[in-house]
Amino acid sequence: MKKIHPRTVFPYYYFFCQLSFFITKMTSLLISHSHNANSHTHAKND
């Protein structure tokens, strides 16, 4: 196996961090949105 240099790995690591942060942000937005939608439907049902 070739020795991996940190300089070549860092961009991928940085990209992965950005991607995971973006996914977390989007999922939290989706969850809050669906939660608001559910609360609205519950309010209508009442």
N, C-alpha and C positions, 0 to 999 in steps of 0.2 A: 504493500500500500504506500502511496505517496504521502509525504508529510504535508498536512494542510496548514497553510500560512494564515494567521489571523486576519491579515489584510484582505485576503480573498473571501474569508468567511463573514467578515463584519457587515458588508452591504446586505448579504442575505439575512443576517441576524436583525439588522435594522429594519429591513423590509418586513420581516416576520413580526416584529414588535408593532410596527405601524399597522399591519394588517389585523393583528389580534386586537389592537386598540379600536380600530374601525369597526370590527365585528361586534365587539362588546358594546360600543356606542350605539350601533344600529339595533342590536337585540334589545337593549334597554329602552330605546325609543319605541320599538315595536311593542314591547311588553306594556309600556305606559299607555300607548295608543289603544291597544286592545283592552286594557283595563278601563280606560275612559269610555270606550265604546260599550263595554259590558255594564258599566255603571249607568250609562244613559239608557240602555235597554231595560235595565232593572227599574229605573225611575219611570220609564214609560209603562212597564208592566204594572207598577203600583198605581 
